[in-house]
Amino acid sequence: MNEIVAQNRNEQFAEVVSMIQHTRKEVVKLANTSLIDLYWRVGKYISDKISVSEWGDSVVKQLAEYIEKNSPEMKGFSDKNLWRMKQFYETYNGAGEKLSPLVRQISWTNNLIIMSRTNTEEERAFYIEECIKERWSKRELDRQIDSALYERNKIGTPKLSPVLRNCTPSRTFVPRPICHGVYRRKGV
């Protein structure tokens, strides 16, 4: 009898632990989305100020120093990171309705890796979608980019129907001659 009660309690406790773990994951996702949104807004602000020639390069450094002096508890706002935020905004601002929401679903680190190591919007979209789908860590994303997954995926898969791909996949096509005999004209 006590074993049944203990087993029932363990199941109930495991359910509570599962709720806690699920909520923690959701909080991390929400925090990440909020940070990416903040970096987007800061990048837009800096980009707008520079584009109308209101700010120069030295002003971004002054902003970083101002943040460090007046809010020392705020980390991650060095002039280098502020420039990255500007680059992040400018890279994805014109990317369309498809790509802009996706960048909020991956970590800032993965966004920086993709932004700095890819060349085209199509390549960025590929790696962002794979990060989301496969839940890649920074290390795994680096590994996949180093192995040229995008290039291999793009040029390595012929656009054949599944039926054609499965038809004698190990055989190579060898053309056969149409006529088996020797062609002779009459009277020769």
C-alpha positions as CSV (number, residue, x, y, z in Angstrom):
1,M,0.0,0.0,0.0
2,N,2.8,2.4,0.9
3,E,4.6,1.6,-2.3
4,I,1.5,2.6,-4.3
5,V,1.2,5.9,-2.5
6,A,4.9,6.6,-2.9
7,Q,4.7,5.8,-6.6
8,N,1.7,8.1,-7.0
9,R,3.5,10.9,-5.2
10,N,6.6,10.5,-7.3
11,E,4.4,10.8,-10.5
12,Q,2.8,13.9,-9.1
13,F,6.2,15.4,-8.1
14,A,7.6,14.6,-11.5
15,E,4.6,16.5,-13.0
16,V,5.5,19.6,-11.0
17,V,9.1,19.3,-11.9
18,S,8.1,19.1,-15.6
19,M,5.9,22.3,-15.2
20,I,8.9,24.1,-13.7
21,Q,11.3,23.0,-16.4
22,H,8.8,24.0,-19.1
23,T,8.3,27.4,-17.6
24,R,12.0,28.0,-17.3
25,K,12.5,27.2,-21.0
26,E,9.7,29.7,-21.8
27,V,11.2,32.4,-19.7
28,V,14.6,31.9,-21.4
29,K,12.9,32.2,-24.8
30,L,11.0,35.3,-23.8
31,A,14.1,36.9,-22.3
32,N,16.0,36.1,-25.6
33,T,13.3,37.6,-27.7
34,S,13.2,40.7,-25.6
35,L,17.0,41.1,-25.8
36,I,17.0,40.7,-29.6
37,D,14.2,43.3,-29.8
38,L,16.2,45.7,-27.6
39,Y,19.3,45.2,-29.8
40,W,17.2,45.8,-32.9
41,R,15.8,49.0,-31.5
42,V,19.3,50.2,-30.3
43,G,20.7,49.3,-33.7
44,K,17.9,51.2,-35.5
45,Y,18.4,54.2,-33.3
46,I,22.2,54.3,-34.0
47,S,21.7,53.7,-37.7
48,D,19.1,56.5,-37.9
49,K,21.3,59.0,-36.1
50,I,24.3,58.1,-38.3
51,S,22.3,58.2,-41.6
52,V,21.2,61.7,-41.0
53,S,24.8,62.7,-40.1
54,E,23.7,63.6,-36.6
55,W,26.2,61.2,-35.1
56,G,29.7,60.2,-36.2
57,D,31.8,57.2,-35.3
58,S,33.1,58.7,-32.1
59,V,29.6,59.3,-30.7
60,V,29.0,55.6,-30.5
61,K,32.1,55.2,-28.4
62,Q,30.9,58.1,-26.2
63,L,27.5,56.3,-25.8
64,A,29.3,53.1,-24.7
65,E,31.3,55.1,-22.2
66,Y,28.1,56.9,-21.0
67,I,26.3,53.6,-20.4
68,E,29.3,52.1,-18.6
69,K,29.6,55.2,-16.4
70,N,25.9,55.8,-15.6
71,S,24.7,52.1,-15.5
72,P,27.7,49.9,-14.7
73,E,25.4,47.0,-14.0
74,M,24.5,46.9,-17.7
75,K,26.8,44.6,-19.5
76,G,27.2,44.0,-23.3
77,F,27.0,47.6,-24.4
78,S,30.6,48.3,-25.4
79,D,31.1,50.3,-28.6
80,K,32.0,47.1,-30.4
81,N,28.6,45.6,-29.4
82,L,26.7,48.8,-30.2
83,W,28.2,48.7,-33.8
84,R,27.1,45.0,-34.0
85,M,23.6,46.1,-33.0
86,K,23.6,48.6,-35.8
87,Q,24.9,46.0,-38.3
88,F,22.3,43.6,-37.1
89,Y,19.5,46.1,-37.7
90,E,20.9,47.1,-41.1
91,T,21.4,43.5,-42.2
92,Y,17.9,42.3,-41.3
93,N,15.9,45.5,-41.7
94,G,15.4,45.0,-45.5
95,A,15.2,41.2,-45.2
96,G,11.5,41.1,-45.6
97,E,8.7,39.7,-43.5
98,K,10.0,36.2,-43.5
99,L,13.5,36.7,-42.1
100,S,13.0,39.5,-39.6
101,P,10.8,37.6,-37.2
102,L,13.0,34.5,-37.3
103,V,16.1,36.3,-36.0
104,R,14.2,36.8,-32.7
105,Q,14.0,33.0,-32.2
106,I,17.7,32.3,-32.0
107,S,20.3,33.6,-29.6
108,W,22.3,36.8,-30.1
109,T,25.5,34.8,-30.4
110,N,24.0,32.6,-33.2
111,N,22.8,35.8,-34.9
112,L,26.2,37.3,-34.8
113,I,27.8,34.1,-36.2
114,I,25.3,34.0,-39.0
115,M,25.6,37.7,-39.7
116,S,29.4,37.6,-39.8
117,R,30.0,34.3,-41.6
118,T,27.4,34.3,-44.4
119,N,27.2,36.2,-47.6
120,T,23.7,36.3,-48.9
121,E,20.2,36.7,-47.5
122,E,19.3,33.2,-48.7
123,E,22.3,31.7,-46.8
124,R,21.4,33.6,-43.7
125,A,17.8,32.4,-43.9
126,F,19.0,28.8,-44.4
127,Y,21.1,28.9,-41.2
128,I,18.6,30.7,-39.1
129,E,15.9,28.2,-40.1
130,E,18.2,25.3,-39.4
131,C,19.1,26.8,-36.0
132,I,15.4,27.0,-35.1
133,K,14.5,23.6,-36.4
134,E,17.5,21.7,-35.0
135,R,18.1,23.9,-31.9
136,W,21.8,24.4,-32.7
137,S,24.2,25.6,-30.1
138,K,26.9,28.1,-31.0
139,R,29.4,25.3,-31.4
140,E,27.1,23.3,-33.7
141,L,26.3,26.3,-35.8
142,D,30.0,27.0,-36.2
143,R,30.6,23.3,-37.2
144,Q,27.8,23.4,-39.8
145,I,29.0,26.6,-41.4
146,D,32.6,25.3,-41.4
147,S,31.4,22.1,-43.1
148,A,29.6,24.3,-45.8
149,L,26.2,22.8,-45.1
150,Y,24.5,25.5,-47.0
151,E,26.6,25.0,-50.1
152,R,26.4,21.2,-49.9
153,N,22.6,21.4,-49.5
154,K,22.2,23.9,-52.4
155,I,24.3,22.1,-55.0
156,G,24.4,18.6,-53.7
157,T,20.8,17.6,-54.1
158,P,19.6,17.3,-57.6
159,K,16.0,18.4,-58.2
160,L,14.6,15.0,-59.0
161,S,11.4,13.5,-57.9
162,P,11.7,10.9,-55.1
163,V,10.6,8.2,-57.6
164,L,13.5,9.0,-60.0
165,R,16.0,9.3,-57.1
166,N,15.0,5.8,-56.0
167,C,15.2,4.2,-59.5
168,T,18.4,2.3,-59.6
169,P,20.3,4.8,-57.5
170,S,23.6,2.8,-57.7
171,R,23.6,2.3,-61.5
172,T,25.0,4.7,-63.9
173,F,23.2,5.4,-67.1
174,V,25.0,4.1,-70.1
175,P,23.5,5.0,-73.5
176,R,22.9,2.1,-75.9
177,P,23.2,2.3,-79.6
178,I,19.8,2.6,-81.4
179,C,20.8,0.4,-84.4
180,H,22.6,-2.9,-83.7
181,G,23.4,-3.7,-87.3
182,V,25.6,-1.9,-89.8
183,Y,23.8,0.6,-92.0
184,R,24.2,-0.1,-95.7
185,R,22.8,1.8,-98.6
186,K,21.3,-0.1,-101.6
187,G,23.6,-0.4,-104.4
188,V,26.9,0.2,-102.6
